[in-house]
C-alpha cells in the first residue's frame, strides 16, 4: 500500500511550492558542488549520487527558458524498498523561465498528470550546454506535509534536453503519521526513456 500511495504522491497529487530566497542567500550559490551541498546537505548529495544523479556544476549554465516534454518517464534507480525499476510514470511537461545567470536562478513549473509544481528563483548551475536545477518542495498528501529535495540535470540541444535526469529525495516526512510516504533520505531517479525531452 505504501508503494501505491507514493506513486500517487509523485504522479497525481497537487503540489505548490516556492523556493524564493533573499539576496544574501542567492549570492551564496555560485554553482559549485559546495554551494549545492550547502543548499541541500552532504547527506542529500550522497543520496542523489548513490542514485546515479549527475551534478553539472559551474556558473555559466545555458539559457534553458522554454518548455520540454519528458515522455516516456521511467524510474531508473531507487532507494525505496520494493520499488520496481523501469516503472512508467505520467509524462511531465517542464517549463523554465526568467533565468538570470547573474544570480544563477530560474523559475520552474512542472505539469504531470493532475500534479502541478511551481518554483520561483530555483538555483541553476552548469557550463556550456550542460545544466542542473535544484529545488526544495513542500508537499501535502492526506493532510500531512512533507519536504523533498528535487533536482534536474541534462544537456541542452537545439531539439530539447538530452539525457534528462529527475531525482527526488525525502528530506522530512514529519513523522509520516499515516505511513504512506517514503522514508527520509530515500528517493527515486527518473529519466526520459528515449533520451530526448523535445522542446515544445
Secondary structure, DSSP 8 states (H G I E B T S, - for coil): -HHHHHHHHHHTS---------HHHHHH--SSHHHHHHHS-HHHHHHHHHTT------EE-----EEEEE-SEEEEEE-STT--TT-EE--EEEEEEEEETTTTEEEEEEEETTEEEEEEEEEEEEETTEEEEEEEEEEEETTEEEEEEEEEEEEE-SSEEEEEEEEEEEEE-TT-TTS-S--TT-EEEEEETTSEEEE-
